[in-house]
Amino acid sequence: MDLPVADAFVIPEVELEWSFSTPGGPGGQHANRSATRAELSWDLAASAAVDDDLRARLATGLGSRVRDGVVTTTAGESRSQWRNRQTARRRLAELLSGALHERRRRVPTRPSRRAHDARIKDKRRRGADKRLRKPPEVE
């Protein structure tokens, strides 16, 4: 089943690579013997689903989440491999759509004159309180 990522693009099923392992943690024999932890990998660098501009935006947005051109998500919370597969698919889609989201550039602002004066007044009051804690100087 193909993986739609927001409205930007769709990743074909053949480009998604699954691997399964034991989840670890509590769960006794079931957790120790059942390969229910799902790991979903997608090779961003070699994908035909995205053009070069989109690939660059994704690589920038994902940052260190891309290792050797591959994006990976895992899920192992559930005892069911099927449920963990669904969770891993959803996480990958959310991760990629979040990477595509353009962040607005921060407009630098300055504190108002009143806020600046209030901060200085508070600093002076705290300093005075600390000075009162000192023992008096003996001459």
C-alpha positions in Angstrom: 0.0 0.0 0.0 1.5 3.4 -1.0 2.2 6.0 1.6 0.7 9.4 1.0 2.7 12.3 2.6 0.4 15.3 3.2 -0.6 16.6 -0.2 2.9 16.8 -1.4 3.7 13.4 -2.8 3.1 9.6 -2.4 5.8 7.1 -1.6 5.3 3.9 -3.6 5.2 0.7 -1.6 8.2 -0.8 -3.4 10.4 2.0 -2.0 9.5 1.2 1.6 11.7 -1.4 3.4 10.5 -3.2 6.4 12.4 -5.1 9.1 11.1 -6.7 12.2 12.7 -7.7 15.6 11.8 -8.5 19.1 10.7 -5.3 20.9 12.5 -5.8 24.2 11.2 -4.4 27.5 8.5 -6.2 29.6 6.2 -8.8 28.1 7.8 -12.1 29.0 7.9 -14.9 26.5 5.7 -13.1 24.0 8.1 -10.1 23.8 11.2 -12.4 23.7 10.0 -14.6 20.9 7.7 -12.5 18.7 9.2 -10.1 16.1 6.6 -7.4 16.6 8.8 -4.3 16.6 8.5 -2.8 13.1 11.2 -0.6 11.5 10.3 1.2 8.3 13.0 2.7 6.1 12.8 4.9 3.0 15.8 5.8 0.9 15.3 9.5 0.3 18.5 9.8 -1.8 17.4 7.1 -4.3 13.7 7.7 -4.4 11.9 8.4 -7.7 8.8 9.7 -5.8 10.4 13.2 -5.2 12.2 15.6 -7.5 15.5 17.2 -6.6 14.0 20.4 -5.1 11.7 18.4 -2.8 14.6 16.1 -1.9 16.7 19.0 -0.9 13.9 20.5 1.2 13.3 17.2 2.9 17.0 16.6 3.6 17.3 20.1 5.2 14.1 19.7 7.2 14.9 16.2 8.5 18.5 17.1 9.4 20.2 14.4 11.4 17.2 12.0 10.9 18.6 11.2 7.5 21.5 8.6 7.7 23.2 7.9 4.5 20.2 9.1 2.6 17.8 6.8 4.5 15.0 7.9 6.8 13.9 5.4 9.4 11.1 5.1 11.9 10.3 2.4 14.4 7.4 1.3 16.5 7.4 -1.4 19.1 4.8 -0.3 21.7 2.1 -2.8 20.7 2.1 -6.6 21.0 0.7 -6.7 17.5 3.1 -6.5 14.5 0.2 -5.2 12.4 -0.5 -2.3 14.8 3.2 -1.5 15.0 3.4 -1.4 11.2 0.5 1.1 11.1 2.2 3.2 13.7 5.5 3.2 11.8 3.8 4.2 8.6 2.0 7.1 10.3 5.2 8.3 12.0 7.1 8.3 8.7 4.3 10.3 7.0 4.2 12.8 9.9 7.9 13.1 10.0 8.1 13.9 6.3 5.2 16.3 6.2 6.7 18.1 9.2 10.0 18.4 7.4 8.2 20.0 4.4 6.5 22.6 6.6 8.2 25.9 6.0 9.0 27.7 9.2 8.4 31.4 9.3 11.5 33.5 9.8 11.7 35.1 13.2 11.4 38.9 13.2 13.8 40.2 15.8 12.1 42.5 18.4 13.3 44.6 21.3 11.7 44.8 24.7 9.7 48.0 25.3 11.2 50.8 27.4 8.8 50.0 30.2 9.8 46.3 30.2 13.4 47.3 30.3 13.0 49.7 33.2 10.9 47.1 35.1 13.7 44.5 34.6 16.4 46.9 35.9 14.3 47.9 38.8 13.8 44.2 39.8 17.5 43.5 39.5 18.3 46.4 41.8 15.7 45.2 44.3 17.2 41.7 44.3 20.7 43.1 44.7 19.5 45.2 47.7 17.9 42.1 49.3 21.2 40.2 48.9 23.2 43.1 50.4 20.9 43.0 53.5 21.8 39.4 54.1 25.5 40.2 54.6 26.8 40.8 58.1 27.6 44.4 58.8 31.2 45.5 58.1 33.2 46.2 61.3 35.5 49.2 61.2 
